[in-house]
Amino acid sequence: MNYPQIARETLDALGGKENIAAAAHCATRLRLALHDESIVDQEKLDAMDSVKGTFSTGGQYQIIFGSGTVNKVYAEFAKLTDTGGMSTADVKSAGAKKMNPLQRFVKMLSDIFVPIIPAIVAGGLLMGINNLLTAQGLFVDGQSLVEAYPDMADLAALINTFANAAFVFLPILIGFSATQRFGGNPYLGATLGMLMVHPDLLNAYNIADALAKNEIPIWSIFGFEIEKIGYQGTVLPVLAASFILAKVELSLRKIVPSIFDNLLTPLLTIFITGILTFTLVGPITRSAGDLLSDGMIWLYDTTGFVGGALFGLLYAPIVITGMHHSFIAVETQLLADIAKTGGSFIFVVATMSNVSQGAATLAVFMKTKNKKLKGTASAAGISALLGITEPALFGVNLKLRYPFIGALIGSSVATAYVTFFKVKAIALGAAGLPGIISIQHDGLLQYVIGMVIAIVVAFAATILLGKRDEKKQALQKAA
């Protein structure tokens, strides 16, 4: 494969060096920020054998070359464009300048929550293992594994402790990540998170009992009472507090003399933000978070399989806009408040959508005689089944349109099914076939059946729609 030639052809199709604002690559894609996407020669890119697909999202134009190939193409591309040494963060920054306010807000949420996903995934999956050990009748009739084998009791208790850590101390993780995103000192953000879950405070999970007994602890300061309540497992309070902390810190650094900056700025930042958090910001945003959780539960319980079918139909179009990144914050709230919510239904919907996209792409692979499309569809279809849909969605389904429609049908039907049986996830993870380890044990069977429905319906619908599309094209040529 002639990588210098591929790089030159790619650059020509993109409008030349002058149109490249930033360039980097990830595992499979060349990621670009372009000055003007309208001048891209899409037909030329589509005709290149090395290009597996292209798409534009979040202010970035991305070209799929595949694992291994993209590294070598980028090395040559960087020489031609003087973009060597750039990172994906540089591309994101350049691309963000072209986003509208809503897109920038979604990107902000993504920047905050994506880095902490591994911790939430680890905690959730450990929670799933604990549930397998303690589930009644799953492996032994009428008993859990812990009851059948008492020696496993402490193992289950240890796993449960490990599983809860990320959610109990979630404000610390969010405080660090959010404060860093807002331009403040992330360690002050982590300190704020620690303050919000300090053991001297009433644990947030015990508020209901304390209210029933009228035993809410308080600080009484010059006659002013402040409730000593923690924020374990919350999302909105620490997000808002981190934003305030960053702005307070940045403001103080402008007015505090440099000789006192290292002493006074951290002190005043934590004190001012802490007071605001426990008196005003925390109580308001805690109520808002409760309303968000209650609203999601009400929507899920009230609309039932009809709402599920609609969500499944709309999920892939939402992904195209990039708005699905905002779901991370909602899912984190649902998982953090799992005792009330029972878990996240969004993850299950995402899985049904992703698997449907994969099945539709594999239907194209079975049906097409185009060697390039066949090669792209085979790899992209398998990738989508495993939870990574960009190559399938942008490289195949949207271009041909009919497989995208077939995937939407499969996703809608499958999501209606799993919603009817109220299948929920107790962890984040790969929203595809591997996602089975993230699901509540009570819903495992229905989750698997849902994926089978998604695959069969999306595959069949794509084949039928493909035949109709062929007939339509034949009639147009005949005319």
C-alpha positions as CSV (number, residue, x, y, z in Angstrom):
1,M,0.0,0.0,0.0
2,N,1.4,3.4,-1.1
3,Y,0.9,5.5,2.0
4,P,2.4,8.7,0.7
5,Q,0.1,8.5,-2.4
6,I,-2.9,7.9,-0.1
7,A,-2.0,10.9,2.0
8,R,-1.6,13.1,-1.1
9,E,-5.0,11.9,-2.6
10,T,-6.7,12.4,0.8
11,L,-5.3,16.0,1.1
12,D,-6.3,16.9,-2.4
13,A,-9.9,15.6,-1.8
14,L,-10.0,17.7,1.4
15,G,-9.3,20.9,-0.4
16,G,-5.5,21.1,0.1
17,K,-3.3,22.1,3.0
18,E,-5.0,25.5,3.4
19,N,-8.2,23.8,4.5
20,I,-6.7,21.8,7.3
21,A,-7.0,23.6,10.7
22,A,-5.9,20.6,12.8
23,A,-5.2,16.9,12.3
24,A,-4.7,13.8,14.5
25,H,-5.7,10.2,14.5
26,C,-7.3,7.7,16.9
27,A,-7.3,3.8,16.6
28,T,-9.1,3.7,13.2
29,R,-9.8,7.2,12.0
30,L,-8.0,10.3,10.7
31,R,-9.6,13.1,12.7
32,L,-9.6,16.6,11.2
33,A,-10.8,20.1,11.9
34,L,-11.4,21.8,8.5
35,H,-11.9,25.4,7.7
36,D,-14.6,24.6,5.2
37,E,-16.2,21.2,4.9
38,S,-18.2,22.3,1.9
39,I,-15.2,22.1,-0.5
40,V,-14.4,18.4,0.4
41,D,-14.6,16.2,-2.7
42,Q,-16.7,13.4,-1.2
43,E,-16.9,11.4,-4.4
44,K,-13.1,11.2,-4.6
45,L,-12.8,10.0,-1.0
46,D,-15.5,7.4,-1.6
47,A,-13.7,6.1,-4.6
48,M,-10.4,5.5,-2.7
49,D,-9.9,1.8,-1.8
50,S,-8.1,2.7,1.4
51,V,-11.0,4.8,2.7
52,K,-13.5,2.7,4.6
53,G,-15.9,5.6,5.3
54,T,-16.2,9.2,6.3
55,F,-18.5,11.2,8.6
56,S,-18.7,14.6,10.2
57,T,-19.7,15.2,13.8
58,G,-18.9,17.6,16.6
59,G,-17.0,20.0,14.4
60,Q,-14.7,17.2,13.2
61,Y,-14.4,15.5,9.8
62,Q,-13.3,11.9,10.3
63,I,-12.0,9.5,7.7
64,I,-12.0,5.8,8.5
65,F,-8.8,4.0,7.3
66,G,-8.8,1.1,9.8
67,S,-6.5,0.0,12.6
68,G,-2.8,0.0,11.6
69,T,-3.4,1.8,8.3
70,V,-4.4,5.1,9.8
71,N,-1.1,5.4,11.7
72,K,0.9,5.2,8.5
73,V,-1.4,7.4,6.5
74,Y,-1.3,10.1,9.3
75,A,2.5,10.0,9.4
76,E,2.6,11.0,5.7
77,F,-0.4,13.3,6.0
78,A,1.3,15.2,8.8
79,K,4.4,15.8,6.7
80,L,2.3,17.4,4.0
81,T,0.2,19.6,6.3
82,D,2.8,20.4,9.1
83,T,0.4,19.0,11.7
84,G,2.8,16.5,13.3
85,G,2.6,16.4,17.1
86,M,-1.0,17.4,17.2
87,S,-3.3,15.4,19.5
88,T,-7.0,14.5,19.3
89,A,-7.5,17.2,22.0
90,D,-6.1,19.8,19.6
91,V,-8.6,18.7,16.9
92,K,-11.4,18.8,19.4
93,S,-10.5,22.3,20.4
94,A,-10.3,23.5,16.8
95,G,-13.6,21.7,15.9
96,A,-15.4,23.1,19.0
97,K,-15.0,26.6,17.6
98,K,-17.6,25.7,14.9
99,M,-20.1,24.3,17.3
100,N,-23.4,25.9,18.3
101,P,-24.1,26.6,22.0
102,L,-26.0,23.3,22.4
103,Q,-23.2,21.3,20.9
104,R,-20.7,23.0,23.1
105,F,-22.8,22.2,26.2
106,V,-23.0,18.5,25.1
107,K,-19.2,18.5,24.5
108,M,-18.6,19.9,28.0
109,L,-20.6,17.1,29.6
110,S,-18.7,14.6,27.5
111,D,-15.4,16.1,28.5
112,I,-16.3,15.8,32.2
113,F,-17.8,12.3,32.3
114,V,-15.9,10.4,29.7
115,P,-12.6,10.3,31.7
116,I,-14.4,8.9,34.8
117,I,-16.4,6.2,32.9
118,P,-13.7,3.5,33.6
119,A,-14.3,3.9,37.4
120,I,-18.1,3.8,37.0
121,V,-17.8,0.8,34.7
122,A,-15.6,-1.1,37.1
123,G,-17.9,-0.3,40.1
124,G,-21.0,-1.3,38.1
125,L,-19.5,-4.6,36.9
126,L,-18.3,-5.5,40.3
127,M,-21.9,-4.7,41.5
128,G,-23.1,-7.2,38.9
129,I,-20.7,-9.9,40.1
130,N,-22.0,-9.3,43.7
131,N,-25.6,-9.6,42.4
132,L,-24.8,-13.0,40.8
133,L,-23.4,-14.2,44.1
134,T,-26.4,-13.0,46.1
135,A,-29.2,-13.6,43.6
136,Q,-31.9,-16.1,44.9
137,G,-32.3,-19.2,42.7
138,L,-30.0,-18.1,39.8
139,F,-27.6,-21.0,40.2
140,V,-29.1,-23.0,43.1
141,D,-32.8,-23.6,43.6
142,G,-34.3,-21.4,46.3
143,Q,-30.8,-20.2,47.4
144,S,-28.1,-17.8,46.5
145,L,-24.5,-18.9,46.0
146,V,-23.6,-17.2,49.2
147,E,-26.3,-19.1,51.1
148,A,-25.4,-22.4,49.5
149,Y,-21.7,-21.8,50.1
150,P,-21.3,-19.7,53.2
151,D,-17.5,-19.5,52.7
152,M,-18.2,-17.1,49.8
153,A,-20.0,-14.6,52.1
154,D,-17.0,-12.5,52.8
155,L,-15.9,-12.6,49.2
156,A,-19.4,-11.1,48.3
157,A,-19.0,-8.5,51.0
158,L,-15.6,-7.5,49.8
159,I,-16.8,-7.2,46.2
160,N,-19.7,-5.2,47.3
161,T,-17.4,-2.7,49.1
162,F,-15.2,-2.4,46.0
163,A,-18.3,-1.9,43.8
164,N,-19.8,0.9,46.0
165,A,-16.6,2.9,46.3
166,A,-16.9,4.7,42.9
167,F,-20.6,5.7,43.6
168,V,-20.2,6.6,47.3
169,F,-17.2,8.9,46.4
170,L,-18.6,10.0,43.0
171,P,-18.4,13.7,43.9
172,I,-14.6,13.4,44.2
173,L,-14.3,12.0,40.7
174,I,-16.6,14.5,39.2
175,G,-15.1,17.4,41.3
176,F,-11.7,16.7,39.9
177,S,-12.8,16.2,36.2
178,A,-15.3,19.1,36.2
179,T,-13.1,21.6,37.8
180,Q,-10.3,20.8,35.4
181,R,-12.8,21.2,32.5
182,F,-13.9,24.6,33.9
183,G,-10.3,25.8,34.1
184,G,-9.8,25.5,37.8
185,N,-7.3,23.5,39.9
186,P,-8.6,19.9,39.7
187,Y,-7.1,19.1,43.1
188,L,-9.2,21.8,44.7
189,G,-12.1,20.2,42.9
190,A,-11.3,16.9,44.4
191,T,-11.0,18.5,47.8
192,L,-14.5,20.0,47.3
193,G,-15.8,16.5,46.4
194,M,-14.2,15.1,49.6
195,L,-15.8,17.8,51.6
196,M,-19.2,16.9,50.1
197,V,-18.9,13.2,51.3
198,H,-17.0,13.9,54.6
199,P,-17.9,11.2,57.2
200,D,-18.9,13.9,59.7
201,L,-21.9,14.7,57.5
202,L,-25.1,12.7,57.4
203,N,-24.8,10.1,54.7
204,A,-27.1,11.1,51.8
205,Y,-28.5,7.6,51.6
206,N,-29.8,8.0,55.2
207,I,-31.7,11.3,54.6
208,A,-35.2,9.6,54.5
209,D,-34.7,7.9,57.9
210,A,-33.4,11.1,59.5
211,L,-36.3,13.1,58.1
212,A,-38.8,10.6,59.5
213,K,-37.2,10.9,62.9
214,N,-36.6,14.7,62.6
215,E,-32.9,14.1,63.3
216,I,-31.2,16.2,60.6
217,P,-27.9,17.4,62.1
218,I,-27.1,21.1,61.6
219,W,-24.3,23.6,62.1
220,S,-25.6,26.6,64.1
221,I,-23.4,29.6,63.3
222,F,-24.5,32.9,64.9
223,G,-28.1,31.8,64.8
224,F,-27.9,30.7,61.2
225,E,-28.5,27.0,60.6
226,I,-26.8,24.9,57.9
227,E,-27.8,21.3,57.4
228,K,-24.9,18.8,57.7
229,I,-25.9,16.5,54.9
230,G,-23.6,14.7,52.5
231,Y,-23.8,14.3,48.8
232,Q,-22.9,10.7,48.3
233,G,-23.9,9.4,44.8
234,T,-25.0,12.8,43.5
235,V,-24.1,14.4,40.2
236,L,-25.7,17.8,39.7
237,P,-24.6,19.3,43.1
238,V,-20.9,18.7,42.5
239,L,-21.2,19.8,38.9
240,A,-22.6,23.1,39.9
241,A,-20.2,23.5,42.9
242,S,-17.2,22.7,40.7
243,F,-18.2,25.4,38.2
244,I,-18.5,27.9,41.0
245,L,-15.2,26.8,42.5
246,A,-13.4,27.2,39.2
247,K,-14.8,30.7,38.7
248,V,-14.1,31.8,42.3
249,E,-10.5,30.5,42.0
250,L,-9.9,32.3,38.7
251,S,-11.4,35.5,40.0
252,L,-9.3,35.4,43.2
253,R,-6.1,34.9,41.2
254,K,-6.8,38.2,39.4
255,I,-7.1,40.2,42.6
256,V,-5.0,38.5,45.2
257,P,-1.4,39.8,45.2
258,S,1.0,37.1,43.8
259,I,3.0,37.0,47.1
260,F,-0.2,35.7,48.9
261,D,-1.7,33.8,46.0
262,N,-0.6,30.3,47.0
263,L,-1.8,30.9,50.5
264,L,-5.0,32.9,50.2
265,T,-6.5,31.7,46.9
266,P,-6.9,28.0,47.8
267,L,-8.1,28.9,51.3
268,L,-10.7,31.4,50.1
269,T,-11.7,29.3,47.2
270,I,-12.6,26.2,49.3
271,F,-14.2,28.3,52.1
272,I,-16.4,30.4,49.8
273,T,-17.4,27.5,47.6
274,G,-18.0,25.2,50.6
275,I,-20.3,27.8,52.2
276,L,-22.3,28.3,49.0
277,T,-22.5,24.5,48.4
278,F,-24.1,23.7,51.7
279,T,-26.3,26.7,52.0
280,L,-27.6,27.3,48.5
281,V,-26.2,25.4,45.6
282,G,-26.3,21.9,47.1
283,P,-29.9,21.8,48.4
284,I,-31.2,23.3,45.1
285,T,-29.3,21.0,42.8
286,R,-30.0,18.0,45.0
287,S,-33.7,18.6,44.5
288,A,-33.1,19.1,40.8
289,G,-31.3,15.8,40.6
290,D,-34.1,14.1,42.5
291,L,-36.6,15.6,40.0
292,L,-34.4,14.3,37.1
293,S,-34.3,10.8,38.5
294,D,-38.1,10.8,39.3
295,G,-38.9,12.3,35.9
296,M,-36.9,9.6,34.1
297,I,-38.5,6.8,36.2
298,W,-42.0,8.3,35.5
299,L,-41.3,8.5,31.8
300,Y,-40.0,5.0,31.7
301,D,-42.9,3.5,33.8
302,T,-45.6,5.6,32.1
303,T,-44.8,5.4,28.4
304,G,-43.9,1.7,28.6
305,F,-43.1,-0.2,25.4
306,V,-44.6,2.6,23.3
307,G,-42.1,5.1,24.7
308,G,-39.4,2.4,24.4
309,A,-40.2,1.9,20.7
310,L,-40.0,5.7,20.1
311,F,-36.7,6.0,22.0
312,G,-35.3,3.0,20.0
313,L,-36.3,4.6,16.8
314,L,-34.7,8.0,17.7
315,Y,-31.5,6.8,19.3
316,A,-29.4,6.4,16.2
317,P,-30.5,9.8,14.8
318,I,-29.5,11.3,18.2
319,V,-26.1,9.6,17.8
320,I,-25.6,11.3,14.5
321,T,-26.0,14.7,16.1
322,G,-23.6,13.8,18.9
323,M,-26.3,14.6,21.5
324,H,-26.0,11.0,22.9
325,H,-23.0,12.2,24.9
326,S,-25.3,14.1,27.1
327,F,-26.8,10.8,28.2
328,I,-23.7,10.0,30.1
329,A,-24.6,12.5,32.8
330,V,-28.1,11.1,33.1
331,E,-26.9,7.5,33.2
332,T,-24.4,8.4,35.9
333,Q,-27.3,9.9,38.0
334,L,-29.5,6.8,37.4
335,L,-26.7,4.4,38.4
336,A,-25.6,6.5,41.4
337,D,-29.2,6.4,42.7
338,I,-29.7,2.8,41.8
339,A,-31.6,1.9,44.9
340,K,-34.4,4.1,43.7
341,T,-34.0,3.9,39.9
342,G,-33.1,0.2,39.6
343,G,-30.4,1.0,37.0
344,S,-30.1,2.6,33.6
345,F,-32.5,1.8,30.8
346,I,-30.6,4.1,28.4
347,F,-27.7,1.6,28.2
348,V,-30.2,-1.1,27.1
349,V,-31.7,1.2,24.4
350,A,-28.2,2.0,23.2
351,T,-27.4,-1.7,22.9
352,M,-30.6,-2.5,20.9
353,S,-29.7,0.4,18.5
354,N,-26.1,-0.6,18.1
355,V,-26.8,-4.3,17.5
356,S,-29.5,-3.3,14.9
357,Q,-27.0,-1.1,13.1
358,G,-24.5,-4.0,13.1
359,A,-27.1,-6.4,11.8
360,A,-28.1,-4.0,9.0
361,T,-24.5,-3.6,8.0
362,L,-24.0,-7.3,7.8
363,A,-27.1,-7.6,5.7
364,V,-25.4,-5.2,3.2
365,F,-22.3,-7.4,3.4
366,M,-24.4,-10.5,2.5
367,K,-26.2,-8.7,-0.3
368,T,-23.7,-6.4,-2.1
369,K,-21.4,-7.5,-4.9
370,N,-19.1,-4.4,-4.5
371,K,-15.8,-5.7,-3.1
372,K,-14.9,-2.5,-1.3
373,L,-18.3,-2.2,0.3
374,K,-18.2,-5.8,1.2
375,G,-14.9,-5.4,3.0
376,T,-16.0,-2.3,4.8
377,A,-19.4,-3.8,5.8
378,S,-17.9,-7.0,7.3
379,A,-15.6,-5.2,9.7
380,A,-18.0,-2.4,10.5
381,G,-20.9,-4.8,11.2
382,I,-18.9,-6.9,13.7
383,S,-17.6,-3.7,15.3
384,A,-21.2,-2.4,15.7
385,L,-22.3,-5.7,17.3
386,L,-19.6,-5.2,19.9
387,G,-20.8,-1.7,20.6
388,I,-18.7,0.6,18.3
389,T,-21.1,1.9,15.6
390,E,-19.4,4.8,13.8
391,P,-17.8,2.7,11.0
392,A,-21.2,1.0,10.3
393,L,-23.3,4.0,10.8
394,F,-21.3,6.5,8.8
395,G,-19.3,4.2,6.5
396,V,-22.2,2.1,5.3
397,N,-25.8,2.6,6.6
398,L,-26.2,6.3,6.2
399,K,-24.6,6.3,2.7
400,L,-27.0,3.7,1.4
401,R,-29.9,4.9,3.5
402,Y,-32.0,1.7,3.3
403,P,-29.9,-0.2,5.9
404,F,-30.1,2.8,8.2
405,I,-33.9,2.6,8.0
406,G,-33.8,-1.2,8.5
407,A,-31.7,-0.7,11.6
408,L,-34.1,1.9,13.0
409,I,-37.0,-0.7,12.6
410,G,-35.0,-3.4,14.4
411,S,-34.0,-1.0,17.1
412,S,-37.6,0.2,17.7
413,V,-39.0,-3.3,17.9
414,A,-36.3,-4.7,20.1
415,T,-36.4,-1.7,22.5
416,A,-40.2,-2.0,22.8
417,Y,-39.6,-5.6,23.9
418,V,-36.9,-4.9,26.5
419,T,-38.8,-1.9,27.8
420,F,-42.0,-4.0,28.3
421,F,-40.0,-6.3,30.5
422,K,-38.2,-3.3,32.2
423,V,-34.7,-4.5,31.5
424,K,-32.1,-2.2,33.1
425,A,-28.3,-2.1,33.4
426,I,-26.4,-1.8,36.6
427,A,-23.2,-0.6,34.9
428,L,-21.9,1.2,31.9
429,G,-19.9,-0.7,29.4
430,A,-19.8,-1.8,25.8
431,A,-23.4,-1.3,24.5
432,G,-23.5,-4.4,22.4
433,L,-23.1,-8.2,22.7
434,P,-20.6,-7.8,25.6
435,G,-23.0,-5.6,27.5
436,I,-24.7,-8.7,29.0
437,I,-22.3,-8.5,31.9
438,S,-23.8,-5.0,32.7
439,I,-27.4,-6.2,33.0
440,Q,-29.4,-7.0,36.1
441,H,-29.6,-10.7,36.5
442,D,-33.4,-10.6,36.5
443,G,-33.3,-9.2,33.0
444,L,-30.5,-11.2,31.4
445,L,-32.8,-13.5,29.4
446,Q,-35.0,-10.7,28.1
447,Y,-31.8,-8.7,27.2
448,V,-30.5,-11.6,25.1
449,I,-33.9,-12.1,23.5
450,G,-34.0,-8.4,22.7
451,M,-30.7,-8.5,21.0
452,V,-31.8,-11.5,18.9
453,I,-35.0,-9.6,17.9
454,A,-32.8,-6.5,17.0
455,I,-30.5,-8.6,14.8
456,V,-33.3,-10.6,13.1
457,V,-35.6,-7.7,12.4
458,A,-32.9,-5.3,11.3
459,F,-31.3,-7.9,9.0
460,A,-34.6,-8.9,7.4
461,A,-35.8,-5.3,7.1
462,T,-32.5,-4.3,5.4
463,I,-32.7,-7.2,2.9
464,L,-36.3,-6.3,2.0
465,L,-35.6,-2.6,1.7
466,G,-32.5,-3.3,-0.3
467,K,-34.6,-5.3,-2.9
468,R,-37.1,-2.4,-3.1
469,D,-34.2,0.0,-3.5
470,E,-32.8,-2.1,-6.4
471,K,-36.2,-2.2,-8.2
472,K,-36.5,1.6,-7.7
473,Q,-33.1,2.2,-9.2
474,A,-33.8,-0.2,-12.1
475,L,-37.0,1.6,-12.9
476,Q,-35.2,5.0,-12.8
477,K,-32.6,3.7,-15.2
478,A,-35.2,2.3,-17.5
479,A,-37.0,5.6,-17.6
